[in-house]
Amino acid sequence: MAGHMAIIILIAFLLDCAIGDPQNPFHPIRLIGNGINWGIKAFKRAKIESRIIQFIAGMALVIVIICLSFMITRLITWGFYRINWWVGLIAEAVICYFLIAAKALKVESMKVHQSLITGDLQGARKNLSFIVGRETQRLDEKGIVKAAVETVAENLSDGVIAPLVFIFIGGAPLGMAYKAINTLDSMIGYRNEDYEYFGKFAARLDDAINFFPSRFSALLMIVGSVFVGGDIKGAMRVYSRDRRNHKSPNSAQTESVCAGALGLCLGGDSYYRGKLVHKPTIGDDINAPVPSHIKEANRLMYAAAILAVVILSVASFILRRLG
């Protein structure tokens, strides 16, 4: 049936819009996380001192987790398709739904927004701490708004667009493999005493695999700003100037577009585990950060996500017909 991947992408995205990310012990990303935790515990028990062996151990964990994620998902989808083609398609769409986090991103960031508009600054800091890695207790209202906007913009790529891209290329198995890489990076891809070498392969692989999706996400966000009242000229200008203002080669891609579209200055110094980390700024201080900017960032995120669904669905139909 022509364009079946378009149907899968559409069903998965609509399920996420309607239901959001279900939290349960059998969520595939949680199961991947459990596997990674097992690897981390084994690594710590081994007490490896050699940096090279640490790197090799980390690389081995990455390869095992990715391969298992891909193969198990492939086996499950194959089994459902053996029952019936439509049963397989629906099952694959449901699996893909677990890989998309647009609604979860909106819900969690809007909790911060709700706390701010009710004057609960401490509650806003607590809600923000669940979605960012930086310390939140030192942040004032402006700092909280900026951090929430940054996380919506940054996670557009790895939480929404990138999974859709890899689902488009290789269905649920490749989408799951991508989420495994992303989860590995979030759990061990740190430059600290524990994971500097053990997590280096995971971090570099995540950078490489997100190179195209992050730039595709930035382009979608630029176009999407037209539909939600963002400053498209500002988005293009800041993106052109500040898209490399981050230690990650990918994070500033979408952050710079969002900063330009909303007229905000994002980035800058932040505290992580009690240490002040100096980071360049992204964007211009045109508007003072206010809670409504969190709403606007979510509108931009959804505009980009819908554009991705449309583009990938149309591309799927075209490729299937050409094939």
Secondary structure, 3 states (H helix, E strand, C coil): CCCHHHHHHHHHHHHHHHHCCCCCCCCHHHHHHHHHHHHHHHHHHHCCCCHHHHHHHHHHHHHHHHHHHHHHHHHHHHHHHHHCHHHHHHHHHHHHHCCCCHHHHHHHHHHHHHHHHCCCHHHHHHHHHCCCCCCCCCCCHHHHHHHHHHHHHHHHHHHHHHHHHHHHHHHHHHHHHHHHHHHHHHHHCCCCCCCCCCCHHHHHHHHHHCHHHHHHHHHHHHHHHHHCCCCHHHHHHHHHHHCCCCCCCCHHHHHHHHHHHHCCEEECCEEECCEEECCCEEECCCCCCCCHHHHHHHHHHHHHHHHHHHHHHHHHHHHHHHC
